[in-house]
Amino acid sequence: MIGIFITTSLFALLASMLFGLGMVWKSVSNNPDN
């Protein structure tokens, strides 16, 4: 049970990091002056 909770939290953390990175990359690629 603990292993499932740790795996789920790690997966959620990785997904949120990838989502944030994608949002930052999209905003940077949409602004050539940055």
HTML snippet that shows the backbone in 3Dmol.js (N, CA, C, O; Angstrom):
<script src="https://3Dmol.org/build/3Dmol-min.js"></script>
<div id="view" style="width:600px;height:400px;position:relative"></div>
<script>
const pdb = `
ATOM      1  N   MET A   1       0.842  -1.208   0.000  1.00  0.00           N
ATOM      2  CA  MET A   1       0.000   0.000   0.000  1.00  0.00           C
ATOM      3  C   MET A   1       0.874   1.254   0.000  1.00  0.00           C
ATOM      4  O   MET A   1       0.621   2.199  -0.746  1.00  0.00           O
ATOM      5  N   ILE A   2       1.900   1.248   0.842  1.00  0.00           N
ATOM      6  CA  ILE A   2       2.799   2.413   0.888  1.00  0.00           C
ATOM      7  C   ILE A   2       3.520   2.579  -0.453  1.00  0.00           C
ATOM      8  O   ILE A   2       3.705   3.699  -0.929  1.00  0.00           O
ATOM      9  N   GLY A   3       3.924   1.464  -1.055  1.00  0.00           N
ATOM     10  CA  GLY A   3       4.625   1.543  -2.342  1.00  0.00           C
ATOM     11  C   GLY A   3       3.738   2.147  -3.420  1.00  0.00           C
ATOM     12  O   GLY A   3       4.210   2.920  -4.254  1.00  0.00           O
ATOM     13  N   ILE A   4       2.460   1.799  -3.408  1.00  0.00           N
ATOM     14  CA  ILE A   4       1.525   2.356  -4.397  1.00  0.00           C
ATOM     15  C   ILE A   4       1.382   3.861  -4.190  1.00  0.00           C
ATOM     16  O   ILE A   4       1.319   4.623  -5.154  1.00  0.00           O
ATOM     17  N   PHE A   5       1.331   4.288  -2.914  1.00  0.00           N
ATOM     18  CA  PHE A   5       1.187   5.716  -2.617  1.00  0.00           C
ATOM     19  C   PHE A   5       2.422   6.483  -3.074  1.00  0.00           C
ATOM     20  O   PHE A   5       2.303   7.570  -3.639  1.00  0.00           O
ATOM     21  N   ILE A   6       3.613   5.922  -2.830  1.00  0.00           N
ATOM     22  CA  ILE A   6       4.858   6.590  -3.233  1.00  0.00           C
ATOM     23  C   ILE A   6       4.942   6.663  -4.756  1.00  0.00           C
ATOM     24  O   ILE A   6       5.326   7.691  -5.314  1.00  0.00           O
ATOM     25  N   THR A   7       4.580   5.565  -5.425  1.00  0.00           N
ATOM     26  CA  THR A   7       4.631   5.552  -6.891  1.00  0.00           C
ATOM     27  C   THR A   7       3.655   6.566  -7.486  1.00  0.00           C
ATOM     28  O   THR A   7       3.980   7.250  -8.456  1.00  0.00           O
ATOM     29  N   THR A   8       2.464   6.659  -6.906  1.00  0.00           N
ATOM     30  CA  THR A   8       1.461   7.603  -7.404  1.00  0.00           C
ATOM     31  C   THR A   8       1.915   9.042  -7.205  1.00  0.00           C
ATOM     32  O   THR A   8       1.751   9.876  -8.095  1.00  0.00           O
ATOM     33  N   SER A   9       2.489   9.338  -6.029  1.00  0.00           N
ATOM     34  CA  SER A   9       2.936  10.707  -5.750  1.00  0.00           C
ATOM     35  C   SER A   9       4.117  11.068  -6.648  1.00  0.00           C
ATOM     36  O   SER A   9       4.209  12.201  -7.119  1.00  0.00           O
ATOM     37  N   LEU A  10       5.018  10.119  -6.890  1.00  0.00           N
ATOM     38  CA  LEU A  10       6.156  10.391  -7.767  1.00  0.00           C
ATOM     39  C   LEU A  10       5.679  10.626  -9.195  1.00  0.00           C
ATOM     40  O   LEU A  10       6.193  11.510  -9.880  1.00  0.00           O
ATOM     41  N   PHE A  11       4.699   9.844  -9.651  1.00  0.00           N
ATOM     42  CA  PHE A  11       4.171  10.009 -11.001  1.00  0.00           C
ATOM     43  C   PHE A  11       3.479  11.359 -11.154  1.00  0.00           C
ATOM     44  O   PHE A  11       3.613  12.019 -12.185  1.00  0.00           O
ATOM     45  N   ALA A  12       2.728  11.772 -10.109  1.00  0.00           N
ATOM     46  CA  ALA A  12       2.048  13.068 -10.150  1.00  0.00           C
ATOM     47  C   ALA A  12       3.073  14.195 -10.169  1.00  0.00           C
ATOM     48  O   ALA A  12       2.890  15.188 -10.873  1.00  0.00           O
ATOM     49  N   LEU A  13       4.145  14.047  -9.405  1.00  0.00           N
ATOM     50  CA  LEU A  13       5.190  15.074  -9.372  1.00  0.00           C
ATOM     51  C   LEU A  13       5.869  15.185 -10.735  1.00  0.00           C
ATOM     52  O   LEU A  13       6.117  16.290 -11.216  1.00  0.00           O
ATOM     53  N   LEU A  14       6.168  14.046 -11.356  1.00  0.00           N
ATOM     54  CA  LEU A  14       6.810  14.051 -12.666  1.00  0.00           C
ATOM     55  C   LEU A  14       5.884  14.663 -13.715  1.00  0.00           C
ATOM     56  O   LEU A  14       6.331  15.430 -14.568  1.00  0.00           O
ATOM     57  N   ALA A  15       4.596  14.325 -13.653  1.00  0.00           N
ATOM     58  CA  ALA A  15       3.637  14.859 -14.618  1.00  0.00           C
ATOM     59  C   ALA A  15       3.513  16.371 -14.475  1.00  0.00           C
ATOM     60  O   ALA A  15       3.449  17.087 -15.475  1.00  0.00           O
ATOM     61  N   SER A  16       3.477  16.863 -13.232  1.00  0.00           N
ATOM     62  CA  SER A  16       3.351  18.309 -13.017  1.00  0.00           C
ATOM     63  C   SER A  16       4.613  19.023 -13.483  1.00  0.00           C
ATOM     64  O   SER A  16       4.537  20.129 -14.018  1.00  0.00           O
ATOM     65  N   MET A  17       5.779  18.398 -13.283  1.00  0.00           N
ATOM     66  CA  MET A  17       7.032  19.011 -13.738  1.00  0.00           C
ATOM     67  C   MET A  17       7.059  19.084 -15.262  1.00  0.00           C
ATOM     68  O   MET A  17       7.456  20.102 -15.829  1.00  0.00           O
ATOM     69  N   LEU A  18       6.639  18.006 -15.926  1.00  0.00           N
ATOM     70  CA  LEU A  18       6.618  17.997 -17.385  1.00  0.00           C
ATOM     71  C   LEU A  18       5.612  19.011 -17.918  1.00  0.00           C
ATOM     72  O   LEU A  18       5.867  19.667 -18.928  1.00  0.00           O
ATOM     73  N   PHE A  19       4.463  19.145 -17.240  1.00  0.00           N
ATOM     74  CA  PHE A  19       3.444  20.101 -17.664  1.00  0.00           C
ATOM     75  C   PHE A  19       3.968  21.530 -17.520  1.00  0.00           C
ATOM     76  O   PHE A  19       3.792  22.351 -18.420  1.00  0.00           O
ATOM     77  N   GLY A  20       4.610  21.826 -16.390  1.00  0.00           N
ATOM     78  CA  GLY A  20       5.169  23.166 -16.167  1.00  0.00           C
ATOM     79  C   GLY A  20       6.272  23.466 -17.174  1.00  0.00           C
ATOM     80  O   GLY A  20       6.364  24.579 -17.691  1.00  0.00           O
ATOM     81  N   LEU A  21       7.108  22.466 -17.449  1.00  0.00           N
ATOM     82  CA  LEU A  21       8.188  22.673 -18.411  1.00  0.00           C
ATOM     83  C   LEU A  21       7.616  22.939 -19.800  1.00  0.00           C
ATOM     84  O   LEU A  21       8.135  23.784 -20.531  1.00  0.00           O
ATOM     85  N   GLY A  22       6.560  22.231 -20.168  1.00  0.00           N
ATOM     86  CA  GLY A  22       5.928  22.437 -21.468  1.00  0.00           C
ATOM     87  C   GLY A  22       5.302  23.819 -21.577  1.00  0.00           C
ATOM     88  O   GLY A  22       5.381  24.454 -22.629  1.00  0.00           O
ATOM     89  N   MET A  23       4.680  24.292 -20.498  1.00  0.00           N
ATOM     90  CA  MET A  23       4.075  25.623 -20.507  1.00  0.00           C
ATOM     91  C   MET A  23       5.147  26.694 -20.650  1.00  0.00           C
ATOM     92  O   MET A  23       4.972  27.656 -21.398  1.00  0.00           O
ATOM     93  N   VAL A  24       6.260  26.530 -19.932  1.00  0.00           N
ATOM     94  CA  VAL A  24       7.360  27.500 -20.015  1.00  0.00           C
ATOM     95  C   VAL A  24       7.959  27.495 -21.418  1.00  0.00           C
ATOM     96  O   VAL A  24       8.226  28.556 -21.982  1.00  0.00           O
ATOM     97  N   TRP A  25       8.175  26.288 -21.992  1.00  0.00           N
ATOM     98  CA  TRP A  25       8.767  26.200 -23.323  1.00  0.00           C
ATOM     99  C   TRP A  25       7.839  26.828 -24.368  1.00  0.00           C
ATOM    100  O   TRP A  25       8.301  27.481 -25.303  1.00  0.00           O
ATOM    101  N   LYS A  26       6.519  26.624 -24.201  1.00  0.00           N
ATOM    102  CA  LYS A  26       5.560  27.188 -25.153  1.00  0.00           C
ATOM    103  C   LYS A  26       5.559  28.707 -25.076  1.00  0.00           C
ATOM    104  O   LYS A  26       5.524  29.381 -26.105  1.00  0.00           O
ATOM    105  N   SER A  27       5.599  29.260 -23.847  1.00  0.00           N
ATOM    106  CA  SER A  27       5.581  30.716 -23.688  1.00  0.00           C
ATOM    107  C   SER A  27       6.878  31.317 -24.228  1.00  0.00           C
ATOM    108  O   SER A  27       6.859  32.402 -24.810  1.00  0.00           O
ATOM    109  N   VAL A  28       8.004  30.623 -24.040  1.00  0.00           N
ATOM    110  CA  VAL A  28       9.284  31.135 -24.535  1.00  0.00           C
ATOM    111  C   VAL A  28       9.321  31.061 -26.063  1.00  0.00           C
ATOM    112  O   VAL A  28       9.799  31.991 -26.712  1.00  0.00           O
ATOM    113  N   SER A  29       8.824  29.968 -26.643  1.00  0.00           N
ATOM    114  CA  SER A  29       8.860  29.806 -28.096  1.00  0.00           C
ATOM    115  C   SER A  29       7.885  30.773 -28.766  1.00  0.00           C
ATOM    116  O   SER A  29       8.055  31.107 -29.939  1.00  0.00           O
ATOM    117  N   ASN A  30       6.858  31.227 -28.029  1.00  0.00           N
ATOM    118  CA  ASN A  30       5.909  32.186 -28.595  1.00  0.00           C
ATOM    119  C   ASN A  30       6.421  33.616 -28.491  1.00  0.00           C
ATOM    120  O   ASN A  30       5.872  34.517 -29.125  1.00  0.00           O
ATOM    121  N   ASN A  31       7.493  33.838 -27.681  1.00  0.00           N
ATOM    122  CA  ASN A  31       8.061  35.177 -27.530  1.00  0.00           C
ATOM    123  C   ASN A  31       9.507  35.163 -28.023  1.00  0.00           C
ATOM    124  O   ASN A  31      10.409  34.808 -27.264  1.00  0.00           O
ATOM    125  N   PRO A  32       9.745  35.546 -29.286  1.00  0.00           N
ATOM    126  CA  PRO A  32      11.112  35.486 -29.830  1.00  0.00           C
ATOM    127  C   PRO A  32      12.044  36.495 -29.163  1.00  0.00           C
ATOM    128  O   PRO A  32      13.262  36.319 -29.208  1.00  0.00           O
ATOM    129  N   ASP A  33      11.502  37.547 -28.547  1.00  0.00           N
ATOM    130  CA  ASP A  33      12.362  38.585 -27.966  1.00  0.00           C
ATOM    131  C   ASP A  33      12.924  38.150 -26.616  1.00  0.00           C
ATOM    132  O   ASP A  33      13.798  38.821 -26.066  1.00  0.00           O
ATOM    133  N   ASN A  34      12.436  37.042 -26.081  1.00  0.00           N
ATOM    134  CA  ASN A  34      12.973  36.573 -24.791  1.00  0.00           C
ATOM    135  C   ASN A  34      14.155  35.645 -25.051  1.00  0.00           C
ATOM    136  O   ASN A  34      14.758  35.135 -24.107  1.00  0.00           O
TER     137      ASN A  34
END
`;
const viewer = $3Dmol.createViewer("view");
viewer.addModel(pdb, "pdb");
viewer.setStyle({}, {cartoon: {color: "spectrum"}});
viewer.zoomTo();
viewer.render();
</script>
